[in-house]
Amino acid sequence: MRYLGTVRGTGRYASEDIEYRGVLFPTGTFVFPSFVGANFDPTVFGAPRRFDITKEAPTAPQLTFGSGIHYCLGASLARAELQEALPILARRMPDLTLDGEVTWKPDTVGIWGPERLPLRFEAGH
């Protein structure tokens, strides 16, 4: 979820003056924090662009589900669904492979991900 999250960021209004890296965002400024940028911060995630499912989880949380009072209400359900669905899919489709080119939704859509994900597998496993 950190490496390829479906929600790319969120819009917020500054509730007070905020200075960040020498830039002042006055109260009321609309800002669009990037979950993608935060999830690839090299000061938090060592080698952030390398996807390795076997490496130890970082000590800092990924921000795909937001944080603080804006943490996603559905995060626990999404994690539970993934924990249940992925092992079942792996058992039932051990030969699952890509069967063509993946096309992606535009970066500008609210929920981002594959637009087309052609897969091939043998039924009956």
DRENGU-732962 format. One record per residue: x, y, z of N, C-alpha, C, O in turn; residue in one letter. Coordinates in steps of 0.05 Angstrom, whole numbers, padded with zeros to 5 digits, always signed. Layout:
! DRENGU-732962
XYZXYZXYZXYZA ...
This chain:
! DRENGU-732962
+00016-00024+00000+00000+00000+00000+00017+00025+00000+00009+00046-00011M +00041+00024+00012+00059+00047+00012+00069+00051-00016+00072+00074-00025R +00076+00030-00029+00090+00032-00055+00071+00041-00077+00080+00056-00095Y +00046+00033-00077+00028+00039-00099+00000+00043-00088-00019+00028-00095L -00004+00063-00071-00030+00068-00059-00051+00079-00078-00044+00092-00098G -00076+00073-00072-00097+00082-00090-00105+00111-00086-00114+00124-00105T -00101+00122-00062-00107+00150-00057-00081+00165-00058-00063+00159-00042V -00079+00184-00075-00053+00198-00081-00048+00221-00062-00025+00229-00058R -00069+00233-00050-00066+00256-00033-00093+00265-00023-00113+00251-00027G -00093+00288-00011-00119+00299+00000-00117+00329+00000-00095+00341+00001T -00140+00342-00001-00141+00371+00001-00149+00380+00028-00166+00368+00041G -00135+00401+00038-00141+00412+00065-00137+00442+00064-00122+00453+00048R -00152+00456+00082-00148+00484+00085-00131+00488+00110-00136+00475+00131Y -00111+00506+00109-00095+00512+00132-00112+00526+00153-00124+00547+00147A -00114+00515+00177-00130+00526+00198-00115+00548+00213-00127+00563+00229S -00090+00551+00208-00073+00572+00219-00049+00577+00201-00045+00561+00183E -00035+00599+00205-00011+00603+00189+00009+00580+00193+00015+00572+00216D +00019+00570+00171+00038+00548+00173+00063+00555+00156+00060+00563+00133I +00086+00553+00168+00111+00557+00153+00124+00530+00150+00129+00515+00170E +00130+00523+00125+00143+00497+00119+00165+00502+00100+00161+00511+00078Y +00190+00495+00108+00214+00498+00092+00216+00526+00081+00223+00530+00057R +00210+00546+00098+00213+00573+00090+00190+00585+00074+00192+00608+00065G +00169+00570+00069+00146+00580+00054+00123+00583+00073+00116+00565+00088V +00110+00607+00073+00088+00612+00090+00062+00605+00076+00057+00615+00054L +00045+00589+00089+00018+00583+00079-00001+00597+00099-00005+00587+00121F -00012+00619+00091-00030+00634+00109-00055+00619+00115-00064+00601+00100P -00068+00625+00138-00093+00614+00145-00113+00614+00122-00115+00635+00108T -00126+00592+00117-00146+00591+00095-00134+00582+00068-00149+00577+00049G -00108+00579+00067-00095+00569+00042-00104+00540+00037-00102+00524+00055T -00112+00534+00012-00118+00506+00005-00092+00493-00002-00077+00501-00020F -00086+00471+00012-00061+00456+00007-00069+00427+00000-00091+00417+00007V -00052+00414-00015-00057+00387-00024-00034+00370-00017-00016+00365-00034F -00033+00359+00008-00011+00342+00016-00010+00316-00001-00031+00305-00007P +00013+00308-00008+00016+00284-00025+00024+00260-00008+00045+00259+00004S +00006+00240-00007+00012+00215+00006+00035+00201-00009+00052+00188+00003F +00035+00203-00035+00056+00190-00052+00083+00201-00044+00102+00186-00040V +00085+00228-00043+00111+00240-00036+00120+00232-00008+00143+00225-00004G +00101+00232+00011+00108+00224+00038+00116+00194+00040+00134+00187+00055A +00103+00177+00025+00109+00149+00025+00135+00142+00011+00145+00119+00014N +00147+00161-00003+00172+00156-00017+00195+00174-00005+00215+00178-00018F +00190+00185+00018+00210+00202+00031+00235+00185+00039+00233+00167+00056D +00258+00190+00026+00282+00174+00032+00293+00178+00060+00308+00161+00070P +00285+00199+00074+00294+00202+00102+00277+00184+00121+00285+00180+00144T +00255+00174+00112+00238+00156+00128+00239+00127+00119+00241+00109+00135V +00239+00123+00092+00239+00096+00081+00265+00092+00065+00269+00104+00044F +00283+00075+00075+00308+00070+00061+00302+00057+00034+00286+00039+00032G +00315+00067+00013+00310+00058-00015+00281+00057-00021+00270+00035-00027A +00266+00079-00019+00237+00079-00021+00226+00070-00048+00203+00061-00049P +00241+00071-00069+00231+00063-00096+00236+00033-00101+00226+00023-00122R +00250+00019-00084+00255-00009-00087+00232-00025-00074+00229-00023-00049R +00217-00040-00089+00196-00057-00078+00207-00084-00070+00216-00099-00087F +00206-00090-00045+00216-00116-00035+00198-00125-00012+00200-00115+00010D +00181-00144-00019+00161-00154+00000+00174-00168+00024+00161-00172+00045I +00199-00176+00021+00212-00191+00043+00227-00174+00063+00235-00183+00084T +00231-00148+00056+00246-00131+00075+00230-00124+00099+00205-00124+00099K +00244-00118+00121+00231-00112+00146+00215-00086+00143+00223-00067+00130E +00192-00086+00156+00174-00062+00154+00188-00038+00167+00201-00041+00188A +00184-00015+00156+00196+00009+00168+00183+00016+00195+00161+00008+00200P +00198+00031+00211+00187+00038+00237+00166+00060+00234+00148+00063+00251T +00168+00077+00213+00148+00098+00209+00125+00087+00193+00129+00070+00175A +00100+00095+00199+00077+00085+00184+00076+00097+00156+00084+00120+00152P +00065+00082+00137+00059+00093+00111+00034+00111+00113+00019+00107+00132Q +00031+00129+00095+00009+00149+00098-00014+00144+00077-00030+00162+00073L -00015+00121+00065-00036+00116+00046-00064+00120+00057-00082+00128+00043T -00068+00114+00083-00094+00117+00095-00096+00144+00111-00115+00147+00127F -00078+00162+00106-00078+00188+00120-00066+00185+00148-00051+00166+00153G -00073+00204+00165-00062+00203+00193-00079+00221+00211-00094+00238+00202S -00075+00217+00237-00088+00234+00257-00118+00233+00254-00130+00212+00250G -00130+00257+00258-00160+00258+00257-00171+00252+00229-00195+00248+00226I -00154+00253+00209-00162+00247+00182-00156+00219+00173-00156+00213+00149H -00150+00201+00192-00144+00173+00185-00169+00160+00173-00191+00164+00183Y -00165+00145+00152-00187+00132+00137-00204+00114+00155-00193+00096+00169C -00230+00118+00155-00248+00101+00171-00248+00072+00161-00254+00054+00177L -00243+00068+00136-00244+00042+00125-00218+00027+00125-00216+00005+00114G -00197+00038+00137-00170+00026+00136-00170-00002+00148-00158-00020+00137A -00182-00006+00171-00182-00033+00184-00197-00053+00166-00188-00076+00164S -00219-00045+00154-00233-00063+00136-00216-00070+00112-00215-00093+00104L -00203-00050+00100-00186-00055+00077-00164-00074+00083-00158-00092+00068A -00151-00070+00106-00129-00089+00114-00140-00117+00119-00127-00136+00110R -00163-00119+00132-00174-00146+00137-00181-00160+00111-00177-00184+00108A -00193-00145+00092-00200-00156+00066-00175-00166+00051-00176-00188+00040E -00154-00151+00052-00129-00159+00039-00117-00183+00052-00108-00202+00039L -00117-00184+00079-00106-00207+00093-00121-00232+00087-00110-00254+00087Q -00147-00230+00082-00163-00254+00076-00162-00261+00046-00158-00284+00039E -00164-00241+00029-00166-00246+00000-00140-00255-00013-00140-00273-00029A -00118-00242-00006-00092-00249-00019-00084-00278-00015-00075-00291-00035L -00085-00289+00009-00077-00318+00012-00096-00336-00004-00087-00356-00015P -00122-00330-00004-00141-00347-00019-00135-00346-00049-00134-00366-00063I -00130-00321-00060-00123-00319-00088-00097-00334-00094-00095-00347-00115L -00077-00332-00077-00052-00345-00082-00055-00376-00082-00043-00389-00099A -00073-00387-00065-00078-00416-00065-00094-00424-00090-00088-00445-00102R -00114-00409-00097-00132-00417-00119-00121-00411-00146-00129-00423-00166R -00102-00393-00148-00091-00385-00174-00060-00384-00172-00049-00363-00175M -00047-00407-00166-00018-00407-00163-00003-00399-00188+00020-00391-00187P -00015-00402-00211-00002-00395-00236-00011-00369-00248-00009-00364-00272D -00022-00352-00231-00032-00325-00240-00010-00309-00252+00011-00305-00240L -00014-00300-00276+00006-00283-00290-00007-00261-00305-00031-00262-00312T +00008-00240-00312-00002-00219-00329-00006-00230-00357+00010-00247-00366L -00027-00221-00370-00032-00230-00397-00037-00206-00416-00057-00204-00430D -00018-00188-00415-00020-00164-00432-00010-00140-00417+00000-00142-00394G -00013-00117-00429-00004-00092-00418-00023-00080-00397-00048-00079-00402E -00013-00071-00375-00029-00058-00355-00032-00029-00363-00013-00016-00370V -00057-00019-00362-00061+00010-00367-00072+00022-00341-00086+00009-00326T -00064+00047-00336-00070+00060-00310-00089+00083-00314-00090+00096-00334W -00106+00087-00293-00123+00110-00293-00106+00135-00292-00083+00134-00283K -00116+00158-00301-00101+00183-00299-00094+00190-00270-00110+00183-00252P -00072+00203-00265-00064+00212-00238-00084+00230-00225-00084+00234-00201D -00102+00242-00241-00121+00262-00231-00146+00250-00219-00162+00265-00208T -00150+00224-00221-00175+00213-00210-00172+00209-00180-00149+00206-00170V -00194+00209-00165-00193+00207-00136-00183+00180-00126-00166+00179-00108G -00192+00158-00137-00183+00131-00130-00167+00121-00154-00179+00114-00175I -00141+00119-00151-00123+00113-00173-00116+00083-00173-00117+00070-00152W -00110+00072-00196-00102+00044-00199-00104+00035-00228-00107+00052-00246G -00103+00009-00232-00104-00001-00259-00131+00004-00272-00152+00000-00259P -00131+00013-00296-00155+00015-00312-00161-00012-00326-00184-00020-00329E -00139-00025-00333-00141-00051-00346-00118-00068-00335-00095-00060-00336R -00125-00091-00325-00105-00110-00313-00111-00138-00323-00124-00154-00310L -00101-00144-00347-00106-00170-00359-00090-00192-00345-00066-00191-00343P -00105-00212-00335-00093-00234-00320-00100-00261-00333-00120-00264-00347L -00082-00280-00329-00087-00307-00339-00082-00327-00316-00063-00323-00301R -00099-00348-00314-00094-00369-00295-00110-00394-00303-00129-00392-00319F -00103-00416-00293-00117-00441-00298-00138-00445-00277-00132-00444-00253E -00163-00449-00285-00185-00453-00266-00183-00481-00254-00172-00500-00266A -00194-00485-00231-00196-00511-00219-00174-00518-00199-00174-00541-00189G -00156-00500-00192-00135-00506-00172-00147-00505-00144-00133-00510-00125H 
